Amino acid sequence: MAHPRKDTRLARKPVISIKRGFAAAVASAELIGLTPHVLRHTAAVHMTEAGGSMDEIAQYLGHSDTRITSNTCARYSPEHVQKAATALEFDFAC
C-alpha cells in the first residue's frame, strides 16, 4: 500500500507554543500576513454570508455588542461590497 509523502518540515519539533506553531505553518505555506485574527474575521464573514444572525455571531466571537460584529462583517464581506456597488448601477434603457 502506498503512503502519501510526509512533509517533515513542520514535524521536526513538537509545537510548544501555539503562536510559534501557527507562525511556522504560515511561513511554510508562504501565506504572508495571515494571523489568527484574520482567520477570526474570515469565520465571521462566512457565518454572516451563511445567514447567521448578528446576535449568534457576536456571542460566538465573544463580542459584547452586536455593532462590533456587524461592522466587522460588513467591512470584510465581498457580498456587502457588491450590494453597495450595485446601488450605483444605473438603468439607461428608459
VEXLO-87654 format. One record per atom (N, C-alpha, C, O): residue number from 1; residue in one letter; x, y, z. Coordinates in steps of 0.001 Angstrom, whole numbers. Layout:
<sites>
 num residuo    east   north      up
 NUM       A       X       Y       Z
...
</sites>
This chain:
<sites>
 num residuo    east   north      up
   1       M     843   -1169       0
   1       M       0       0       0
   1       M     895    1241       0
   1       M    1836    1336     788
   2       A     599    2166    -869
   2       A    1394    3390    -971
   2       A    1006    4364     140
   2       A    -164    4485     503
   3       H    2007    5047     666
   3       H    1777    6058    1697
   3       H    2036    7438    1103
   3       H    2997    7623     356
   4       P    1187    8402    1429
   4       P    1445    9753     922
   4       P    2754   10292    1479
   4       P    3160    9966    2594
   5       R    3394   11117     683
   5       R    4652   11724    1117
   5       R    4402   12566    2355
   5       R    3487   13389    2379
   6       K    5198   12366    3362
   6       K    5045   13127    4599
   6       K    5978   14330    4566
   6       K    7188   14192    4385
   7       D    5402   15497    4742
   7       D    6204   16722    4785
   7       D    6732   16861    6203
   7       D    5964   17070    7142
   8       T    8034   16746    6353
   8       T    8619   16760    7692
   8       T    9144   18119    8111
   8       T    9744   18235    9180
   9       R    8939   19155    7299
   9       R    9461   20477    7674
   9       R    8892   20956    8999
   9       R    9619   21537    9805
  10       L    7611   20726    9241
  10       L    6994   21172   10478
  10       L    6996   20100   11553
  10       L    6775   20403   12726
  11       A    7237   18869   11181
  11       A    7153   17760   12123
  11       A    8463   17504   12860
  11       A    8550   16545   13628
  12       R    9461   18316   12654
  12       R   10759   18079   13287
  12       R   10728   18305   14786
  12       R   11410   17605   15535
  13       K    9933   19287   15236
  13       K    9879   19611   16660
  13       K    8419   19663   17099
  13       K    7543   20030   16315
  14       P    8162   19300   18340
  14       P    6790   19450   18825
  14       P    6447   20939   18963
  14       P    7318   21770   19219
  15       V    5175   21250   18790
  15       V    4737   22639   18941
  15       V    4601   22928   20424
  15       V    3750   22354   21104
  16       I    5433   23808   20913
  16       I    5401   24184   22320
  16       I    4526   25413   22512
  16       I    3871   25571   23542
  17       S    4526   26268   21521
  17       S    3747   27497   21576
  17       S    2810   27539   20371
  17       S    3253   27398   19232
  18       I    1524   27731   20621
  18       I     544   27836   19522
  18       I     942   28990   18612
  18       I     883   28872   17388
  19       K    1342   30089   19205
  19       K    1706   31277   18424
  19       K    2876   30976   17491
  19       K    2838   31323   16310
  20       R    3898   30343   18012
  20       R    5061   29999   17184
  20       R    4726   28920   16166
  20       R    5194   28966   15029
  21       G    3914   27947   16574
  21       G    3497   26887   15655
  21       G    2684   27435   14499
  21       G    2877   27035   13351
  22       F    1769   28356   14802
  22       F     963   28985   13767
  22       F    1860   29782   12823
  22       F    1717   29699   11604
  23       A    2781   30550   13390
  23       A    3706   31351   12580
  23       A    4554   30460   11680
  23       A    4808   30806   10526
  24       A    4994   29316   12200
  24       A    5805   28393   11396
  24       A    4973   27805   10253
  24       A    5462   27679    9131
  25       A    3718   27446   10536
  25       A    2850   26894    9497
  25       A    2562   27931    8415
  25       A    2563   27609    7227
  26       V    2316   29174    8823
  26       V    2055   30262    7874
  26       V    3278   30502    7002
  26       V    3157   30664    5788
  27       A    4453   30525    7617
  27       A    5688   30740    6858
  27       A    5935   29586    5890
  27       A    6333   29806    4746
  28       S    5702   28367    6344
  28       S    5910   27201    5490
  28       S    4970   27213    4287
  28       S    5350   26803    3190
  29       A    3748   27683    4499
  29       A    2761   27739    3415
  29       A    2879   29025    2597
  29       A    2141   29228    1633
  30       E    3805   29879    2988
  30       E    4047   31158    2308
  30       E    2778   32018    2238
  30       E    2470   32608    1202
  31       L    2057   32077    3352
  31       L     841   32878    3461
  31       L    1185   34178    4189
  31       L    1096   34258    5414
  32       I    1567   35161    3443
  32       I    2019   36428    4001
  32       I     855   37166    4654
  32       I    -204   37338    4050
  33       G    1064   37594    5880
  33       G      78   38413    6578
  33       G   -1057   37653    7241
  33       G   -1955   38276    7808
  34       L   -1048   36321    7189
  34       L   -2121   35553    7813
  34       L   -1880   35463    9312
  34       L    -818   35030    9760
  35       T   -2874   35875   10075
  35       T   -2801   35827   11536
  35       T   -4059   35141   12068
  35       T   -5040   35003   11338
  36       P   -4040   34713   13322
  36       P   -5267   34162   13898
  36       P   -6430   35163   13838
  36       P   -7585   34766   13683
  37       H   -6126   36439   13957
  37       H   -7169   37457   13904
  37       H   -7805   37515   12509
  37       H   -9013   37719   12389
  38       V   -7008   37339   11471
  38       V   -7540   37300   10103
  38       V   -8482   36099    9956
  38       V   -9534   36213    9328
  39       L   -8114   34962   10526
  39       L   -8974   33781   10469
  39       L  -10282   34024   11222
  39       L  -11339   33545   10812
  40       R  -10205   34764   12315
  40       R  -11396   35108   13097
  40       R  -12354   35965   12267
  40       R  -13561   35724   12254
  41       H  -11804   36963   11578
  41       H  -12622   37815   10711
  41       H  -13224   36996    9569
  41       H  -14393   37166    9222
  42       T  -12428   36121    8998
  42       T  -12908   35274    7902
  42       T  -14065   34398    8362
  42       T  -15059   34257    7649
  43       A  -13943   33810    9544
  43       A  -15022   32984   10083
  43       A  -16291   33808   10276
  43       A  -17388   33339    9972
  44       A  -16148   35028   10778
  44       A  -17311   35893   10999
  44       A  -17997   36227    9678
  44       A  -19226   36220    9598
  45       V  -17224   36514    8659
  45       V  -17797   36833    7342
  45       V  -18526   35618    6777
  45       V  -19630   35750    6248
  46       H  -17921   34437    6884
  46       H  -18571   33223    6373
  46       H  -19871   32942    7125
  46       H  -20870   32560    6515
  47       M  -19864   33130    8444
  47       M  -21086   32921    9215
  47       M  -22169   33908    8795
  47       M  -23343   33546    8711
  48       T  -21778   35148    8532
  48       T  -22737   36167    8105
  48       T  -23320   35815    6748
  48       T  -24535   35855    6558
  49       E  -22459   35472    5812
  49       E  -22912   35158    4459
  49       E  -23723   33868    4406
  49       E  -24480   33649    3461
  50       A  -23567   33006    5425
  50       A  -24363   31775    5504
  50       A  -25711   32028    6174
  50       A  -26516   31110    6335
  51       G  -25951   33281    6563
  51       G  -27250   33630    7132
  51       G  -27308   33635    8644
  51       G  -28393   33713    9220
  52       G  -26158   33552    9299
  52       G  -26148   33607   10758
  52       G  -26603   34973   11255
  52       G  -26328   35994   10624
  53       S  -27292   34987   12374
  53       S  -27749   36263   12923
  53       S  -26585   36968   13619
  53       S  -25654   36321   14100
  54       M  -26646   38286   13665
  54       M  -25587   39058   14327
  54       M  -25505   38702   15805
  54       M  -24415   38695   16376
  55       D  -26644   38407   16433
  55       D  -26633   38019   17848
  55       D  -25846   36729   18060
  55       D  -25025   36636   18973
  56       E  -26102   35736   17211
  56       E  -25412   34452   17340
  56       E  -23918   34596   17070
  56       E  -23087   34048   17794
  57       I  -23592   35339   16021
  57       I  -22181   35502   15653
  57       I  -21441   36303   16721
  57       I  -20307   35981   17074
  58       A  -22090   37346   17231
  58       A  -21471   38152   18296
  58       A  -21197   37295   19521
  58       A  -20136   37402   20136
  59       Q  -22150   36448   19874
  59       Q  -21969   35571   21023
  59       Q  -20826   34590   20763
  59       Q  -19998   34357   21644
  60       Y  -20775   34020   19573
  60       Y  -19722   33066   19212
  60       Y  -18338   33712   19307
  60       Y  -17385   33099   19786
  61       L  -18246   34963   18842
  61       L  -16962   35665   18837
  61       L  -16632   36307   20183
  61       L  -15509   36762   20402
  62       G  -17606   36341   21073
  62       G  -17366   36942   22380
  62       G  -17489   38457   22387
  62       G  -16967   39121   23282
  63       H  -18177   39006   21394
  63       H  -18377   40457   21351
  63       H  -19471   40856   22334
  63       H  -20475   40157   22471
  64       S  -19277   41968   23008
  64       S  -20268   42436   23974
  64       S  -21400   43199   23292
  64       S  -22463   43393   23881
  65       D  -21176   43626   22069
  65       D  -22156   44444   21349
  65       D  -22224   43962   19904
  65       D  -21191   43796   19256
  66       T  -23429   43737   19397
  66       T  -23577   43246   18023
  66       T  -23103   44265   16993
  66       T  -22828   43897   15850
  67       R  -23003   45535   17373
  67       R  -22499   46542   16419
  67       R  -21050   46263   16047
  67       R  -20639   46503   14911
  68       I  -20286   45765   16988
  68       I  -18882   45404   16702
  68       I  -18864   44318   15632
  68       I  -18115   44406   14659
  69       T  -19684   43308   15818
  69       T  -19768   42196   14865
  69       T  -20262   42682   13513
  69       T  -19703   42324   12476
  70       S  -21292   43483   13522
  70       S  -21875   43994   12288
  70       S  -20860   44806   11494
  70       S  -20739   44636   10281
  71       N  -20140   45678   12166
  71       N  -19125   46495   11484
  71       N  -18014   45640   10899
  71       N  -17555   45893    9785
  72       T  -17586   44646   11630
  72       T  -16523   43755   11158
  72       T  -16967   42968    9939
  72       T  -16253   42906    8938
  73       C  -18131   42375   10020
  73       C  -18613   41531    8927
  73       C  -18900   42353    7683
  73       C  -18578   41930    6573
  74       A  -19490   43503    7852
  74       A  -19815   44353    6702
  74       A  -18550   44840    6010
  74       A  -18494   44907    4782
  75       R  -17559   45169    6779
  75       R  -16337   45724    6204
  75       R  -15595   44703    5348
  75       R  -14973   45065    4350
  76       Y  -15657   43435    5733
  76       Y  -14870   42419    5036
  76       Y  -15681   41546    4091
  76       Y  -15117   40699    3398
  77       S  -16973   41733    4053
  77       S  -17816   40859    3256
  77       S  -17863   41287    1794
  77       S  -18332   42385    1496
  78       P  -17387   40445     871
  78       P  -17474   40782    -556
  78       P  -18922   40981   -1007
  78       P  -19201   41805   -1878
  79       E  -19840   40221    -405
  79       E  -21250   40347    -758
  79       E  -21768   41738    -385
  79       E  -22526   42345   -1141
  80       H  -21361   42231     768
  80       H  -21774   43563    1216
  80       H  -21247   44629     265
  80       H  -21968   45562     -91
  81       V  -19998   44492    -143
  81       V  -19401   45451   -1071
  81       V  -20113   45392   -2417
  81       V  -20339   46428   -3041
  82       Q  -20469   44196   -2869
  82       Q  -21184   44048   -4134
  82       Q  -22543   44723   -4065
  82       Q  -22955   45364   -5032
  83       K  -23246   44598   -2955
  83       K  -24537   45262   -2793
  83       K  -24376   46772   -2894
  83       K  -25188   47450   -3524
  84       A  -23328   47293   -2275
  84       A  -23090   48730   -2332
  84       A  -22791   49166   -3759
  84       A  -23278   50209   -4195
  85       A  -22004   48392   -4492
  85       A  -21664   48736   -5873
  85       A  -22890   48654   -6771
  85       A  -23038   49465   -7685
  86       T  -23764   47693   -6530
  86       T  -24976   47533   -7323
  86       T  -25883   48753   -7189
  86       T  -26585   49113   -8135
  87       A  -25872   49378   -6043
  87       A  -26694   50569   -5818
  87       A  -26280   51711   -6737
  87       A  -27065   52627   -6977
  88       L  -25058   51665   -7252
  88       L  -24577   52738   -8140
  88       L  -24826   52459   -9605
  88       L  -24552   53305  -10455
  89       E  -25344   51278   -9909
  89       E  -25616   50957  -11313
  89       E  -26890   51678  -11753
  89       E  -27876   51739  -11019
  90       F  -26842   52212  -12949
  90       F  -27975   52948  -13494
  90       F  -28557   52197  -14674
  90       F  -27826   51563  -15436
  91       D  -29839   52265  -14825
  91       D  -30517   51647  -15968
  91       D  -30846   52748  -16958
  91       D  -31786   53517  -16759
  92       F  -30062   52817  -18027
  92       F  -30236   53878  -19032
  92       F  -31197   53457  -20137
  92       F  -31360   54189  -21112
  93       A  -31828   52314  -20012
  93       A  -32725   51822  -21051
  93       A  -34136   52359  -20819
  93       A  -35095   51589  -20866
  94       C  -34283   53627  -20577
  94       C  -35592   54216  -20322
  94       C  -36249   54656  -21599
  94       C  -37364   55177  -21573
</sites>
